[in-house]
Amino acid sequence: MAVLPHEGTYAVMYGTYSTPAGSSYRSDYMARPDAVGRFPVVLITSGPGEVSSHVKSVSRFLARRGMVALALNLEPASSNGAHHGMGDTDLLAQLDETRRFLSDDDLNWALNEPLGVLGIEAGGRLALLAGALRSWVGPVAVLYGPLTGDEQRRYPTAGQLGRLGGAVLGIYAADDDLIDPGTVDNAQDRNPAGAWLLYEGVGHGFVDENHPNYDESAAMDALERLAGFFTSHLPAPQTLDLG
């Protein structure tokens, strides 16, 4: 892993990480504090295919604030354009397997329970499903992930919102041309304990520095909210004083 100059609370290590998956390994992306100790873990689920530069940037942002961010490189989309080639059961099974790996006593840098989950773009539905269906999941956050359009899946997102028992943060754009703001209001109704936020005056992808809709002020506010959300609802880092 490479080392980034000190920014935020911690300097961080980051890079490709080989996570056990079945009989082989999955090529994920990890960013974590460059410090001795155990840190809370946030799994990041995103769209199909390789982990994007946007997801990597968000991972490093969280790591600088005292978290291990593991961005999962799940199966690419199937030819019919579905979110992932795998079904919901298989996707959740991969999360379960990752959780078991993070519970290994040999991993002396991870606080493995509860785990936070952040869903970005199409990965938002998997994050919400995990929060609704897996007891080991703690806080769940979604960054402009679709809330409808998956009615043919085994677990449609809308039907799981009321089952979310933990802390939930949804971050969306009021001027999103891909996601109807009305679906965000509906999510708030179905999950009244969660915080479902609409950022005024910005469009889809406003947190992504490579997106045409990038808005620096709104992006930094959203990222700080994400970091504060996970910091508040996950265990505090257990660092060692080597001085």
MIBA-274386 format. One record per residue: x, y, z of N, C-alpha, C in turn; residue in one letter. Coordinates in pm, whole numbers, plus 50000, padded with zeros to 5 digits. Layout:
! residues N
XYZXYZXYZa;...
***
This chain:
! residues 243
500834988150000500005000050000500875012550000m;500405022949939501105035649939500705043750062a;501485053650094501205062050210500925076150164v;499835081750210499435095250174499955104850279l;500375116950241500785126850341499665129550440p;500025133750559499065135750667498005146150629h;496745142050636495595150850617494525146150714e;493725155250766492705151450862493365147050991g;492795137251057493305132551186494455122851170t;494415114351067495415103951047496025104750908y;497315101650901497875097850771497305084150738a;497235080950610496595068350573497435060050478v;497195047050482497695037750383496525034050293m;496805032050166495705028850075496225020849957y;495335013549893495705006049775494834993849756g;495134985949654494404973649625494584963749739t;493504956949775493554947349885492904934249840y;493604923149860493084909949821492254904349936s;490944904349918490024899450019489574885249983t;489674875750076489214862150046487764862049997p;487534854549889486194853249833486054839149776a;485364830649849485254816749806486614810049811g;486984803449702488274796649696489384805349641s;489074818049613490094827149558490064840349634s;490414851249565490454864349629489774874649540y;489204884649604488564895849535489504907849542r;489644915049432490534926549428489774939049472s;489784941549602489084953049660490044964949673d;489564975549735490384987349762490234990749909y;491364992649977491314995950119492085008750148m;491505016750237492215028150294492045027250445a;493145028650519493055027850665494125036650729r;493915040450854494905048950922496275042350928p;497305050250907498675045550918499105047051063d;498525038551148498765039351291498575025451350a;499195023051466499055010251533497795010451619v;496955000551601495714999951677494604993551596g;493434992951656492244987651589491274998951557r;490674998251438489825009051391488485003551343f;487405011351357486105006951306486145005551154p;485324996551103485364993250960484064997550892v;484215003650774483085006950688483274999550556v;482324990750523482314984450392481644993950294l;482244995450176481665004250074481234995849956i;479954996649922479414989849804479105000449699t;479494997849577479275007649471478705000649349s;478755007149235478215001249114479054989649065g;478594982648962479314970948911480644974848848p;481564965348848482864967848787483894972348888g;485034976848840486134980748926485764992749013e;486434993749126486195004949217486625017949149v;485725027749147485995040349076486885049549156s;487435059749090488265069649159487455077249262s;486175079349237485285086049333485185077949462h;484965064949448484845056249565486175055749640v;487275055349569488585055349633488805068249712k;488385079349654488535092249722487725092649851s;486485087849846485655087349966486285078050071v;486845066950025487505057450117488635064250192s;489465071750121490585078450186490105089350281r;489025096050246488475106350334488065100250468f;487385088950464486965082350588488185077350667l;489175072050596490355066850664491095077750739a;491155089550682491825100650750491135104450880r;489925100350894489145103551014488965091351106r;489855081751091489925071151189489155058551159g;488875055651032488135043650995488895035450893m;488645022550891489075013950782487955013850679v;488255018150558487265017950451487655007150351a;486794997050337487044986150243485994986750133l;486434991250015485534992549900485534979349823a;484364973249811484244959749755484104960049604l;484914951949539484884950549394484074938149360n;482744939549359481864928149339481724924849191l;481014914049163480844909349025480384920548934e;480894921048810480404930848714478964928148675p;478324938048614476924936848574476764925948469a;475584919848469475274910048366474924917148236s;474814909448129474584915347997473224922047986s;472294919048076470974925248067470914938648138n;472064943448186472094956748246471694957048392g;471524945348456471164945048597472294950948680a;471944955148801472924961248891474164952548904h;474004939948935475104930348940474654917348876h;475594909948821475254897048763474764887248868g;475174888948993474734880049100473364884249153m;472634874449207471364877349271471584882949410g;470504887549473470604893549605471194883949708d;470794871249701471304861549798472814860149788t;473324859749664474764858349644475514871049689d;474934882649662475564895149703475664895849855l;474584892449923474604892650069475564882250124l;475674870950054476624860550097478054865650088a;478354873749988479704879449978479974888850095q;478964896550133479144905350249479364897050376l;478604886250391478764877450507480194871850512d;480694867650396482034862050390483084872550427e;482894884650380483814895450413483784898350562t;482594897950619482474900150764483214889350841r;483104876750797483824865950865485334867950855r;485794872250739487214875050723487674885950819f;486884896550832487254907650920487204903651067l;486534892651098486464887851236487654879351276s;488544876651182489714868351210490614875251313d;491014867951414491854873551519493204878351468d;493634873351354494924877551299494894891651242d;493704896751218493584910551168493614919951288l;494784924551322494934932451444494664947251424n;494064950751309493744964851282492244967551274w;491414957251288489974958951265489154957151392a;488214966451413487124964751509485944959751428l;485634946951441484794940751339483294940251367n;482834945551480481384945151500480944956351592e;479944963951552479274962551423480114968551310p;479754965051187480394971151070479464981651012l;480024992550968479245002450894479214998550747g;478185002850676478095000550532477705013550464v;478465017250361478175029050280477905024450138l;476725027650085476385024349947476445036749860g;477235036149753477385047449662476805043549527i;476005052649469475365050149341474565037049349e;474765027949252473975015649246474215006749367a;475325008749437475595000749556474735004449675g;473955015049661473095019249771472075008749810g;471505001649712470474991749746471064980149826r;472294976049792472914965149867473204969650010l;473634981850028473874986950164472594986750245a;471484990950185470214991150255469714977050284l;469904967850190469514953950214470314948150330l;471604950950333472444945750441471974951150575a;471644963850579471164969750704469844963650750g;469004959950654467694954350689467764939450723a;468724932250663468694917650670469864911350746l;470824919350788471994913850855472184920450991r;472164912451097472244917751233473624923351265s;474644919351192476004924151219476264937951161w;475324943051082475484956351024475004966851123v;475804977051143475424988351228474894999851143g;475565011351145475075022951069475185020750918p;474185025750847474135024650701473965038550641v;474785041750543474665054550472474565051850323a;473845060550254473665059250109473965072650044v;474785072149941475125084249866474525083249726l;473475090649704472655090749582472505077049516y;471985067649596471665054349543470195053449509g;469825047649394468415046449354467585039049459p;466355043449475465455037549574464305029849510l;464215030549379463195023249303463855017049180t;463065009749102463585003748980464094989548998g;463994984249121464474970649146463324961549191d;462134964849146460964957449192460994942749151e;461804939349049461894925449005462894917449087q;463664923949173464664916949252463994909549369r;464734900649431464174892949543463784902249658r;464614912249685464364921449795464294935849742y;463154940249691463054954149645463384963949758p;464114974349725464584983849826463434989749907t;462394994149839461295000749910460704992050020a;460664978949998460094970050097460974967450216g;462254971450208463184969050318463404981250406q;462964992950361463265005250435462685005050576l;461504999350591460884998850722461534988950817g;462404980250763463074970250845464414974950898r;464844986750858466134991850901466044995951047l;466744988651133466644991451275467755000251329g;468845001451253469985009551299469935023651245g;471025030951270471135044751222471275044951070a;470565054151005470565055150859470755069650818v;471615071750718471825084950659471755083650508l;470835091050446470735091550301471085105450252g;471985106350155472405119250099472075119449951i;471235129249912470735130049776470755144549726y;470585145949594470575159049530469145162849493a;468745174949528467375179349498467155180849348a;468225183649272468105185549127468625173449051d;468495161649110468985149349047468105145848928d;468745143748812467975140048692467835124948677d;468405117248771468305102748767467435097148878l;467345104248989466595099549105465535109849141i;464285105949139463175114749174463255118449321d;463355131449354463385135449495462195130249574p;461085127749506459915122249575460185108649636g;461085100849574461425087749630462225089149759t;462955100249773463695102849896462715106350008v;461725114449974460675117650073459935104950116d;459695096150020459025083550052459885074950144n;461205075050120462115067550206462065072950349a;461965086050363461875091950496460595087450566q;459515086550490458245081850547458345067150591d;459015058950511459115044750542460145041950650r;461115050850663462175049250761462305062250841n;461295065150924461235078250991462385080851087p;463035070451136464155072551228465425076551155a;465475074251025466645077850947466665092550910g;467805097250862467955111050814468175110450664a;467175114550588467225114150442467295128550391w;468475132550346468765146550316468765149250165l;468165160350127468195165249990468995178149986l;470105178149914470935190149900470375198749787y;469985210749821469385219849723470445225349627e;470035227149503470885233949405472005225549345g;471985212449369473025203949312472365191949243v;473125185749152472605174449077473305161549112g;472905150949044473455137649070474965137749054h;475665131249148477125130349140477845142349197g;477155150549276477765163149321478945161349415f;479115149449473480265146949562481485141949484v;481285137749361482345131849279483125142949209d;484405144349245485225155149189485445153849039e;485155142248981485305140148838483995141448761n;482915144448832481585145248769481285159648729h;480585161548616480225175348575479415182948679p;478665175648764477845182148867478585184349000n;479885182049001480635183649126480465197649182y;480155198049312480005210849383480875209949509d;481965217249512482945215649620482355218249758e;481585228849772481035232349902480065221549951s;479135217649865478165207349903478855193949925a;479875190949842480575178249855481295177349989a;481975187950029482685187450156481725186250273m;480595193050264479595191950370479075177550379d;478795171550263478275157850261479305148050316a;480565149750279481605140650327481815141950477l;481775154150526481915156150671480735149950745e;479535150950687478365144550747478525129450751r;479025123750641479245109350637480245105050744l;481355112150751482385108650849481855110050991a;481145120951018480575123051151479545112551187g;478765108551088477735098251109478375085051152f;479375080651078480005067951113480795068951244f;481435080251266482175082151391481245081151511t;480035086551497479075086751607478495072951637s;478405064451535477675051951551478545039351544h;479845041051530480755029651532481685030751654l;482305019851694483225020451809484365030251784p;484885036251889486015045351877487285037451848a;488225043351774489495036551750490195032751880p;490885021551877491675017251992493155017951951q;493755029651969495115031751925496095029052039t;497335025951998498385023152094499365034552099l;499755038552216500735049152236502115042652237d;502875044952128504195039152120505285048252171l;504855059752226505845069152276506315065652413g;
***
